[in-house]
């Protein structure tokens, strides 16, 4: 068991050195801040989903292999709506929009639309491929009606490019591969540039006749960045305002309000400024997590130190002595809290996704920097000012109002231990039932909600007749060149296509079989009965040769030059990661069954995102239990016995149980954002637990009484826990006004988790310490005194010497 008194003496000496060099501390701080602000200007964001994965990830290897053969799988798309999309003005604008997209959007490949579509029809000499809509667009009503009839006669167009009612049509801009060394040509991320320019083009007044609604991953990434760039500062600002209000009410001190916020902001500037110098990028949708955690930790650490300083300063009136006492009493538990929180956050590095690792490492650095600022900067700032006379009223009343409440609670918390344990056990049982009900899933509508403008638009597109929300690709590498011309192979491939079409998420499927079937029908006088795979390999080869000789190029998107590799693209109108994972696994399974000798690759944004969800959710669950084990081991080593370590884990697990239970009963899915609540809560809960147990052990060494040490801990640490928990709950309540569901859920869940940890620290930890007696046995005198004390009420107020 560590000798806490000796450790505190070491921190007492450190405090004297800190105060002696306070001016030097402030000068160094000012220089560091100046450098940090300069580095902040170099900080960059990164929204490319490919960069979420590590270089050696199998999914990236499959994507690279896919792009070598078929090119980029990304696209941008526009849903067009009009009373009649086959009217001349609408068709003219569709053609104009398609050409402008091809000309101005970086890395644009080609456009697929009503006016840019390979339309195949039979002639006396074979087949001819031309545009469905002539140039210029005809104005004759009969010609336009003929175009509509021809478009709707093609299965490859009907309800895929144009709706059967002629009111909606889909414009798809396919992209070329983006070079790895794109930084040599531009400073703007190509993905962001693509999405931005598409939005700018469609927003022009001349295209209002089309009522355009944009989709595609580059567009979504730009919309996501723009939304978070406004929403995150708004929530941070409100959070800071609420924190200021609560601190002002609770502490009634200008310094008590300003200095904790200064510490938090300074830590953020230092860490993010350093990342700017190091060229470390961040994802805008994830940056709020370390920011809010930093704010919470900074306020918590500052309140602990400020609470001890305030109590001593009111009692003695000696500023420097009060600061030395505050550092002496809080230096070690704050250090241990910082170390365990950092250990919990570093568990994020076991998740093989860059942004999640960034969150863990950034948050860990913020906690470490925050600790140094609280221990060095905060006392240096508080040291300026005059000494005062002891506050007579403070001593007469028995402390501040919070301390008097804590004294009352601390004197009675051990009076009904069985009741506390029974209530806690029932609460755990209820939470366990809730945990069995929650699901691991990401649903863009449930996670973000329709109040977010771009989510509402995407949902509308996904529910339209021809639009799609996302897409993914499935590629097959057959054993030999030419296998893709084999009729049995194409029939099996068509069988898989038909099965994929029946999956719940599927909206449209595009592949080589569309071209082969269409050619077979065209060469059979347009008979719909011949919209099928030809009977022989020779017929397939001849038809494909006719197609190529007629100028057909669309097949290059779906089969390679050697006819050994096939591709199908699945566009989906809805997304749930749980359902997507099931469907992707089913496609892989059926692909291997139909083509046992082929290699099957899953490529595309949905494949990546679904894999990310699996990495994050289950990785976070694993890292949470790993962090629990590390923290339990550290607490066992530091506090000197296994019993103390296990007792300390009870309030640390309480938030996870509470959050899991609430999520299950409320139907809140566990996704890549809500899953971060639990490690974050673990980091916050362990701080309070360490302070409570550390001072319980320290006070027991001084009094040899568990009851008396509990009473004293409630007055000192209990007050700080109440203030920090209140501030954190109010701070995270800023999430509740967000228009995004996931932020609202986090505001509620984090607040509930903090409250659960506080109640466990107040009502369960002291009971378990009293029962297990991990710090040793009480003296015989104390046992007799406690026995006599059971016959009369415990004192309600602390003695003066205890304050």
ZAMARGU-4260 file (C-alpha; in steps of 0.2 Angstrom, whole numbers, plus 5000, padded with zeros to 4 digits):
<rodrens>
0) 5000/5000/5000 | 5007/5017/4995 | 5010/5030/5009 | 4999/5044/5003 | 5005/5055/5017
5) 5023/5054/5009 | 5016/5057/4992 | 5007/5072/4998 | 5023/5079/5005 | 5031/5077/4989
10) 5017/5087/4980 | 5019/5100/4994 | 5037/5103/4989 | 5032/5104/4971 | 5018/5116/4975
15) 5031/5128/4984 | 5042/5127/4968 | 5027/5131/4956 | 5023/5146/4966 | 5041/5152/4968
20) 5042/5152/4949 | 5025/5158/4945 | 5031/5172/4933 | 5042/5160/4924 | 5027/5148/4922
25) 5016/5162/4915 | 5029/5167/4902 | 5032/5149/4896 | 5013/5147/4895 | 5012/5163/4885
30) 5025/5157/4873 | 5018/5140/4871 | 5001/5148/4867 | 5008/5160/4854 | 5016/5145/4845
35) 5000/5134/4847 | 4989/5148/4839 | 5001/5148/4824 | 5000/5129/4823 | 4981/5130/4824
40) 4980/5139/4807 | 4988/5123/4799 | 4976/5111/4806 | 4967/5102/4792 | 4951/5091/4791
45) 4950/5074/4782 | 4933/5067/4776 | 4939/5054/4764 | 4931/5038/4770 | 4946/5028/4762
50) 4958/5037/4775 | 4948/5030/4789 | 4957/5013/4786 | 4974/5008/4789 | 4986/5005/4774
55) 4986/4986/4776 | 4967/4984/4778 | 4960/4971/4767 | 4946/4982/4761 | 4958/4995/4754
60) 4967/4981/4745 | 4951/4975/4737 | 4947/4993/4732 | 4964/4996/4725 | 4962/4980/4715
65) 4945/4985/4709 | 4950/5002/4703 | 4964/4994/4693 | 4951/4985/4683 | 4935/4995/4683
70) 4940/5013/4689 | 4932/5023/4703 | 4916/5016/4711 | 4911/5033/4718 | 4898/5044/4709
75) 4888/5060/4711 | 4870/5060/4707 | 4855/5072/4704 | 4837/5068/4706 | 4827/5078/4694
80) 4808/5081/4697 | 4796/5089/4685 | 4778/5087/4679 | 4785/5079/4663 | 4803/5075/4662
85) 4801/5072/4643 | 4796/5090/4639 | 4808/5099/4628 | 4814/5112/4641 | 4817/5099/4654
90) 4827/5088/4642 | 4837/5103/4637 | 4842/5107/4655 | 4846/5089/4659 | 4858/5089/4644
95) 4865/5106/4649 | 4867/5100/4667 | 4876/5084/4662 | 4888/5093/4650 | 4892/5106/4664
100) 4895/5092/4677 | 4907/5083/4665 | 4917/5099/4661 | 4918/5107/4678 | 4919/5093/4691
105) 4936/5087/4694 | 4939/5069/4689 | 4923/5067/4681 | 4922/5052/4669 | 4905/5052/4661
110) 4886/5055/4663 | 4872/5043/4663 | 4855/5051/4660 | 4840/5052/4649 | 4850/5062/4637
115) 4867/5053/4639 | 4862/5035/4638 | 4868/5021/4626 | 4851/5017/4617 | 4853/5001/4606
120) 4840/4997/4592 | 4840/4984/4578 | 4843/4989/4560 | 4843/4979/4544 | 4862/4977/4545
125) 4862/4973/4564 | 4862/4985/4578 | 4865/5004/4580 | 4869/5013/4596 | 4864/5031/4598
130) 4858/5044/4611 | 4840/5042/4615 | 4837/5060/4614 | 4843/5069/4598 | 4853/5085/4598
135) 4846/5097/4597 | 4831/5092/4608 | 4815/5090/4597 | 4800/5101/4601 | 4787/5091/4592
140) 4775/5082/4604 | 4775/5066/4594 | 4794/5065/4594 | 4794/5068/4613 | 4781/5055/4616
145) 4791/5042/4605 | 4806/5046/4616 | 4796/5042/4631 | 4789/5026/4624 | 4807/5020/4619
150) 4814/5024/4636 | 4800/5015/4646 | 4802/5000/4634 | 4820/4997/4641 | 4821/4987/4657
155) 4838/4995/4660 | 4830/5013/4660 | 4812/5010/4667 | 4812/5015/4686 | 4831/5015/4685
160) 4835/5031/4674 | 4817/5037/4673 | 4801/5033/4683 | 4786/5026/4674 | 4775/5041/4677
165) 4788/5052/4669 | 4790/5064/4684 | 4807/5059/4690 | 4824/5055/4682 | 4841/5051/4688
170) 4857/5059/4682 | 4873/5050/4688 | 4890/5057/4686 | 4903/5043/4687 | 4921/5047/4693
175) 4938/5043/4687 | 4951/5036/4700 | 4958/5050/4711 | 4978/5049/4711 | 4986/5046/4727
180) 4997/5061/4724 | 4983/5074/4722 | 4992/5086/4733 | 5004/5091/4720 | 4989/5098/4709
185) 4978/5106/4722 | 4977/5111/4740 | 4958/5106/4742 | 4954/5088/4745 | 4947/5081/4729
190) 4932/5073/4737 | 4927/5090/4745 | 4930/5099/4728 | 4919/5087/4719 | 4905/5088/4731
195) 4907/5107/4732 | 4907/5110/4713 | 4892/5098/4710 | 4882/5108/4723 | 4887/5125/4716
200) 4882/5119/4698 | 4865/5112/4703 | 4861/5127/4713 | 4861/5139/4698 | 4845/5148/4695
205) 4844/5141/4677 | 4842/5123/4684 | 4827/5127/4695 | 4816/5120/4682 | 4824/5103/4687
210) 4821/5104/4706 | 4838/5096/4708 | 4842/5086/4724 | 4860/5080/4725 | 4866/5063/4731
215) 4882/5053/4731 | 4896/5051/4744 | 4906/5067/4739 | 4891/5077/4740 | 4886/5069/4757
220) 4904/5072/4764 | 4903/5091/4759 | 4886/5092/4767 | 4892/5083/4783 | 4907/5094/4785
225) 4896/5110/4782 | 4883/5104/4795 | 4896/5100/4808 | 4906/5115/4806 | 4891/5125/4811
230) 4883/5113/4824 | 4899/5109/4834 | 4904/5127/4838 | 4886/5131/4842 | 4885/5117/4855
235) 4902/5121/4862 | 4897/5139/4864 | 4881/5134/4873 | 4890/5122/4883 | 4903/5135/4889
240) 4889/5147/4893 | 4880/5134/4904 | 4896/5130/4912 | 4900/5148/4916 | 4882/5150/4924
245) 4884/5134/4935 | 4901/5138/4940 | 4896/5156/4944 | 4882/5150/4955 | 4891/5136/4963
250) 4908/5145/4967 | 4903/5163/4967 | 4920/5168/4961 | 4926/5176/4945 | 4942/5166/4946
255) 4933/5150/4949 | 4924/5153/4933 | 4937/5160/4921 | 4952/5150/4926 | 4944/5132/4923
260) 4938/5138/4906 | 4955/5146/4902 | 4963/5129/4906 | 4951/5120/4895 | 4953/5131/4880
265) 4972/5132/4882 | 4973/5113/4882 | 4963/5112/4866 | 4974/5126/4858 | 4990/5117/4863
270) 4985/5100/4857 | 4977/5105/4841 | 4991/5118/4837 | 5004/5104/4839 | 4993/5093/4827
275) 4994/5107/4815 | 5013/5107/4815 | 5013/5088/4814 | 5001/5088/4799 | 4989/5077/4809
280) 4971/5079/4801 | 4954/5076/4809 | 4937/5071/4804 | 4925/5085/4808 | 4911/5073/4813
285) 4923/5066/4827 | 4931/5082/4833 | 4918/5086/4846 | 4921/5070/4856 | 4939/5075/4863
290) 4933/5093/4864 | 4919/5090/4876 | 4929/5077/4885 | 4943/5090/4887 | 4931/5103/4894
295) 4923/5090/4906 | 4940/5085/4913 | 4947/5102/4914 | 4932/5108/4924 | 4932/5093/4935
300) 4951/5094/4939 | 4950/5113/4942 | 4935/5111/4953 | 4944/5098/4964 | 4959/5110/4966
305) 4949/5126/4968 | 4938/5117/4981 | 4952/5113/4992 | 4960/5130/4990 | 4943/5139/4993
310) 4940/5129/5009 | 4958/5132/5016 | 4958/5151/5011 | 4941/5154/5019 | 4947/5146/5035
315) 4965/5153/5036 | 4965/5169/5024 | 4982/5164/5018 | 4983/5163/4999 | 4999/5154/4997
320) 4997/5142/5011 | 4980/5138/5004 | 4987/5134/4987 | 5001/5123/4994 | 4988/5114/5004
325) 4976/5112/4988 | 4991/5105/4978 | 4996/5094/4992 | 4979/5086/4994 | 4974/5085/4976
330) 4990/5083/4966 | 4992/5064/4968 | 4973/5059/4965 | 4973/5071/4950 | 4989/5063/4943
335) 4982/5045/4946 | 4965/5050/4938 | 4974/5057/4923 | 4985/5042/4921 | 4970/5030/4922
340) 4959/5041/4910 | 4974/5041/4898 | 4975/5022/4899 | 4956/5021/4896 | 4957/5032/4881
345) 4973/5024/4874 | 4962/5008/4872 | 4955/5016/4856 | 4972/5012/4847 | 4966/4994/4846
350) 4952/4999/4834 | 4960/4999/4816 | 4952/5015/4811 | 4961/5031/4810 | 4948/5043/4816
355) 4944/5032/4831 | 4963/5031/4835 | 4964/5050/4833 | 4950/5052/4845 | 4959/5041/4858
360) 4976/5049/4856 | 4970/5067/4855 | 4959/5065/4870 | 4973/5056/4880 | 4985/5071/4875
365) 4971/5083/4881 | 4969/5075/4898 | 4988/5075/4900 | 4990/5093/4895 | 4975/5098/4906
370) 4983/5090/4921 | 4999/5100/4919 | 4990/5116/4917 | 4979/5113/4932 | 4994/5109/4943
375) 5005/5123/4936 | 4995/5136/4928 | 4980/5137/4939 | 4990/5139/4955 | 5001/5152/4947
380) 4986/5162/4942 | 4977/5160/4959 | 4993/5165/4968 | 4990/5184/4963 | 4980/5193/4976
385) 4981/5198/4994 | 4979/5188/5010 | 4963/5190/5020 | 4956/5188/5037 | 4948/5171/5040
390) 4930/5170/5035 | 4921/5170/5052 | 4904/5166/5045 | 4911/5152/5035 | 4917/5143/5051
395) 4902/5147/5062 | 4890/5140/5049 | 4900/5124/5047 | 4906/5128/5029 | 4897/5132/5013
400) 4879/5126/5009 | 4886/5112/4999 | 4898/5106/5012 | 4884/5107/5025 | 4873/5095/5014
405) 4888/5084/5012 | 4892/5083/5030 | 4874/5078/5034 | 4874/5065/5020 | 4891/5058/5025
410) 4885/5056/5043 | 4871/5045/5038 | 4876/5036/5022 | 4882/5021/5032 | 4866/5020/5043
415) 4856/5009/5030 | 4869/4999/5020 | 4857/4985/5016 | 4844/4996/5008 | 4858/5004/4997
420) 4864/4988/4991 | 4847/4981/4988 | 4842/4996/4977 | 4858/4996/4968 | 4856/4977/4964
425) 4838/4980/4958 | 4845/4994/4947 | 4858/4983/4940 | 4846/4970/4936 | 4834/4982/4927
430) 4849/4989/4917 | 4855/4971/4912 | 4837/4968/4905 | 4839/4984/4895 | 4856/4979/4888
435) 4849/4963/4881 | 4837/4973/4870 | 4849/4986/4862 | 4855/4983/4845 | 4871/4987/4836
440) 4867/4997/4820 | 4869/5013/4811 | 4853/5020/4803 | 4856/5037/4795 | 4838/5042/4799
445) 4838/5036/4817 | 4856/5042/4821 | 4855/5059/4813 | 4836/5062/4811 | 4826/5072/4798
450) 4829/5089/4807 | 4846/5089/4798 | 4842/5096/4781 | 4854/5085/4771 | 4847/5070/4779
455) 4829/5074/4775 | 4835/5077/4757 | 4844/5060/4756 | 4829/5051/4764 | 4818/5059/4751
460) 4830/5053/4737 | 4831/5036/4744 | 4812/5034/4744 | 4809/5041/4727 | 4806/5029/4712
465) 4823/5031/4704 | 4835/5039/4717 | 4847/5030/4728 | 4855/5034/4745 | 4871/5024/4743
470) 4879/5010/4732 | 4891/4996/4734 | 4899/4985/4721 | 4903/4966/4720 | 4917/4960/4709
475) 4920/4942/4704 | 4937/4936/4697 | 4934/4920/4687 | 4947/4907/4685 | 4951/4909/4666
480) 4950/4923/4653 | 4934/4922/4643 | 4924/4914/4657 | 4912/4929/4657 | 4906/4924/4640
485) 4900/4907/4645 | 4881/4906/4646 | 4881/4895/4662 | 4892/4908/4670 | 4881/4923/4665
490) 4865/4913/4670 | 4872/4910/4688 | 4878/4928/4688 | 4860/4933/4683 | 4853/4922/4696
495) 4864/4931/4709 | 4858/4948/4702 | 4839/4943/4704 | 4843/4937/4722 | 4851/4954/4726
500) 4836/4963/4719 | 4825/4955/4732 | 4835/4960/4747 | 4827/4973/4758 | 4839/4987/4755
505) 4841/4985/4736 | 4834/4998/4725 | 4843/4995/4708 | 4856/4982/4702 | 4867/4986/4686
510) 4878/4973/4678 | 4884/4966/4661 | 4868/4955/4660 | 4858/4970/4657 | 4868/4973/4641
515) 4868/4955/4636 | 4849/4953/4638 | 4846/4970/4629 | 4856/4965/4614 | 4848/4948/4613
520) 4831/4956/4613 | 4836/4969/4601 | 4842/4956/4589 | 4826/4946/4591 | 4815/4961/4584
525) 4812/4968/4601 | 4803/4953/4607 | 4802/4955/4627 | 4803/4936/4628 | 4821/4937/4622
530) 4826/4948/4636 | 4837/4934/4643 | 4854/4926/4642 | 4858/4918/4625 | 4859/4899/4624
535) 4877/4897/4617 | 4894/4905/4620 | 4895/4908/4602 | 4879/4919/4602 | 4885/4929/4617
540) 4902/4932/4609 | 4894/4937/4592 | 4882/4949/4601 | 4895/4957/4611 | 4906/4959/4595
545) 4891/4968/4587 | 4889/4979/4602 | 4907/4984/4602 | 4907/4987/4583 | 4892/4998/4585
550) 4902/5009/4597 | 4895/5002/4613 | 4907/5007/4628 | 4896/5004/4643 | 4901/4986/4645
555) 4918/4992/4650 | 4911/4997/4666 | 4905/4979/4670 | 4918/4967/4663 | 4936/4968/4660
560) 4945/4967/4643 | 4949/4948/4646 | 4931/4944/4650 | 4938/4936/4667 | 4931/4949/4679
565) 4913/4954/4682 | 4906/4968/4692 | 4888/4972/4698 | 4883/4988/4706 | 4870/4989/4719
570) 4861/5005/4723 | 4851/5006/4739 | 4837/5017/4744 | 4839/5014/4763 | 4853/5009/4775
575) 4854/5000/4792 | 4872/4994/4796 | 4865/4978/4804 | 4854/4974/4788 | 4868/4979/4777
580) 4880/4968/4786 | 4868/4953/4784 | 4865/4956/4765 | 4884/4958/4762 | 4888/4942/4771
585) 4874/4934/4761 | 4880/4940/4744 | 4898/4934/4748 | 4891/4917/4753 | 4880/4915/4738
590) 4894/4921/4727 | 4905/4908/4733 | 4892/4895/4731 | 4888/4899/4713 | 4907/4903/4709
595) 4917/4892/4720 | 4933/4894/4711 | 4931/4913/4709 | 4937/4927/4721 | 4923/4938/4727
600) 4926/4957/4732 | 4915/4969/4741 | 4919/4987/4736 | 4910/5004/4739 | 4905/5016/4752
605) 4892/5005/4760 | 4904/4990/4761 | 4917/5001/4769 | 4905/5010/4781 | 4898/4993/4786
610) 4915/4986/4790 | 4919/5002/4800 | 4903/5000/4810 | 4909/4982/4815 | 4927/4989/4819
615) 4921/5003/4829 | 4906/4995/4839 | 4914/4978/4843 | 4931/4986/4844 | 4925/4999/4857
620) 4917/4985/4867 | 4933/4975/4868 | 4943/4991/4872 | 4931/4995/4886 | 4933/4979/4894
625) 4952/4980/4891 | 4952/4998/4899 | 4942/4991/4914 | 4955/4978/4917 | 4970/4990/4916
630) 4961/5002/4927 | 4957/4988/4940 | 4975/4983/4939 | 4981/5001/4942 | 4969/5004/4956
635) 4974/4987/4964 | 4993/4991/4963 | 4991/5009/4969 | 4979/5006/4983 | 4988/4991/4989
640) 4975/4977/4988 | 4963/4968/4977 | 4948/4972/4987 | 4951/4991/4985 | 4953/4989/4966
645) 4937/4979/4964 | 4927/4991/4975 | 4934/5005/4964 | 4927/4997/4948 | 4909/4997/4954
650) 4906/5015/4952 | 4916/5014/4936 | 4905/5001/4928 | 4889/5009/4934 | 4888/5022/4920
655) 4890/5009/4907 | 4876/4999/4915 | 4865/5014/4916 | 4869/5019/4898 | 4867/5002/4891
660) 4850/4999/4900 | 4843/5016/4894 | 4848/5013/4876 | 4840/4996/4876 | 4823/5002/4883
665) 4823/5018/4873 | 4828/5010/4857 | 4844/5020/4854 | 4855/5010/4843 | 4873/5007/4847
670) 4883/5015/4833 | 4900/5023/4830 | 4895/5039/4839 | 4885/5033/4854 | 4897/5019/4857
675) 4910/5032/4862 | 4899/5037/4877 | 4905/5022/4887 | 4924/5025/4886 | 4921/5043/4889
680) 4911/5040/4904 | 4923/5028/4911 | 4937/5041/4910 | 4925/5053/4919 | 4919/5041/4932
685) 4936/5034/4936 | 4942/5052/4941 | 4928/5054/4954 | 4931/5036/4961 | 4950/5039/4963
690) 4947/5055/4973 | 4934/5046/4984 | 4944/5031/4988 | 4961/5040/4989 | 4954/5052/5002
695) 4945/5038/5011 | 4961/5029/5013 | 4970/5045/5018 | 4957/5050/5031 | 4957/5032/5038
700) 4975/5033/5041 | 4972/5049/5050 | 4957/5043/5060 | 4957/5024/5060 | 4938/5025/5058
705) 4928/5021/5042 | 4913/5031/5048 | 4923/5046/5052 | 4934/5045/5036 | 4918/5044/5026
710) 4911/5059/5035 | 4927/5069/5031 | 4928/5063/5013 | 4910/5069/5010 | 4914/5086/5016
715) 4929/5088/5005 | 4928/5076/4990 | 4909/5074/4991 | 4907/5093/4988 | 4919/5093/4973
720) 4910/5078/4966 | 4894/5086/4967 | 4900/5102/4959 | 4909/5093/4945 | 4895/5081/4941
725) 4882/5096/4941 | 4894/5106/4929 | 4896/5091/4918 | 4878/5086/4917 | 4873/5104/4913
730) 4888/5105/4901 | 4882/5090/4891 | 4864/5095/4892 | 4869/5108/4878 | 4868/5093/4866
735) 4849/5092/4870 | 4845/5107/4859 | 4854/5100/4844 | 4844/5096/4828 | 4854/5080/4826
740) 4847/5064/4836 | 4864/5057/4840 | 4869/5073/4849 | 4852/5073/4859 | 4855/5055/4863
745) 4873/5058/4869 | 4867/5073/4880 | 4855/5062/4888 | 4865/5046/4890 | 4881/5055/4896
750) 4871/5065/4909 | 4863/5049/4915 | 4880/5040/4916 | 4887/5054/4926 | 4873/5054/4938
755) 4874/5035/4940 | 4893/5036/4944 | 4889/5050/4957 | 4876/5040/4965 | 4887/5024/4966
760) 4901/5034/4973 | 4890/5042/4986 | 4880/5027/4992 | 4889/5011/4986 | 4907/5014/4988
765) 4907/5019/5006 | 4896/5005/5011 | 4908/4992/5002 | 4923/5000/5010 | 4915/4999/5027
770) 4911/4981/5024 | 4927/4975/5016 | 4938/4986/5027 | 4952/4986/5013 | 4963/4999/5023
775) 4964/4988/5038 | 4954/4986/5054 | 4948/5000/5065 | 4956/5003/5083 | 4947/4995/5098
780) 4943/5012/5104 | 4935/5017/5088 | 4925/5001/5088 | 4918/5004/5105 | 4914/5022/5100
785) 4904/5017/5085 | 4895/5004/5095 | 4889/5017/5107 | 4885/5029/5093 | 4872/5018/5086
790) 4861/5022/5100 | 4860/5041/5096 | 4859/5051/5080 | 4875/5056/5071 | 4880/5074/5072
795) 4873/5084/5057 | 4887/5097/5056 | 4906/5096/5055 | 4917/5102/5068 | 4927/5118/5065
800) 4943/5108/5064 | 4937/5097/5051 | 4933/5111/5038
</rodrens>
